[in-house]
């Protein structure tokens, strides 16, 4: 436990808040910069003495419950919350449910990749964001039935023939096992796992194998219904604070697959431009 660093972090964040940030009226005669210690302690549901000792680097190691209370009281962002737990010598527990919203800067990034198909998946393998080229490659129903685990094991939505189907099954199960451990109270995830166990013997068998996979670079061959056979590269970028993955799908430069993808991208851009032009 980094007592002095923790004390400084708490003090800095307390002094950086204004009374109106927590619903208190502004007081021009207030001499304390930021919030008072007793105000933070009340918001965090702890004693003023305990909080004071933490700020003075002489308190005991706070429990996860206390740290969560402090994170809420000080209005910490997810990265700041994780930092608070690290300073206290422990790991930040995940939230109760998988994060199913996409950060605006991640969504903007997808739109800046015209020759790369890109999707964002949450911890339960729901596709929660995608760009137009990804929709052209993976099917128009991404937004309607975009859970990749259901596609892989239950045949929902477009599921093209792929050389990596067997490996991807193990990757899916490994990630869902991690999600089940992290979000035991997530009702949507529990429902998904129930569907997969009931509907797929293959899923049940792989689940019992307890596979372990780390995201990284993979190459696969896909039989697209209109574009033909494509050799694609899949690279994964992590959004760790939200337990999400950004999957980038490309082809080797100069390859026939790259030319095909470029053609798809041009067709998508032309279609988008035509739609925009038709809007009055």
RASUL-V712310 format. One record per pair of residues at least 24 apart in sequence whose C-alpha atoms are under 7 Angstrom apart, sorted by the first residue. I is the first residue (numbers start at 1). J is the second residue. If there is no record, write none. Layout:
I:J / I:J
//
This chain:
1:61 / 1:87 / 1:88 / 1:89 / 2:87 / 2:88 / 3:57 / 4:57 / 5:87 / 6:87 / 6:88 / 7:54 / 7:55 / 7:56 / 7:57 / 8:55 / 10:55 / 11:55 / 13:74 / 14:74 / 40:73 / 43:73 / 44:69 / 44:70 / 44:73 / 45:69 / 61:88 / 62:88 / 78:241 / 79:241 / 94:182 / 96:183 / 96:185 / 96:186 / 97:183 / 97:185 / 97:186 / 98:122 / 98:123 / 98:183 / 99:242 / 100:128 / 114:265 / 115:262 / 115:265 / 116:248 / 116:249 / 116:250 / 117:248 / 117:249 / 117:250 / 118:246 / 118:247 / 118:248 / 118:249 / 119:246 / 119:247 / 119:248 / 120:244 / 120:245 / 120:246 / 120:247 / 121:244 / 121:245 / 121:246 / 122:243 / 122:244 / 122:245 / 123:179 / 123:243 / 123:244 / 124:176 / 124:179 / 124:189 / 125:149 / 132:268 / 133:265 / 133:268 / 153:196 / 153:200 / 153:203 / 154:199 / 154:200 / 160:222 / 160:223 / 160:224 / 161:222 / 161:223 / 162:220 / 162:221 / 162:222 / 162:223 / 163:220 / 163:221 / 163:222 / 164:220 / 170:206 / 170:211 / 171:213 / 173:206 / 173:207 / 174:210 / 174:211 / 174:212 / 174:213 / 227:260 / 230:257 / 231:257
//
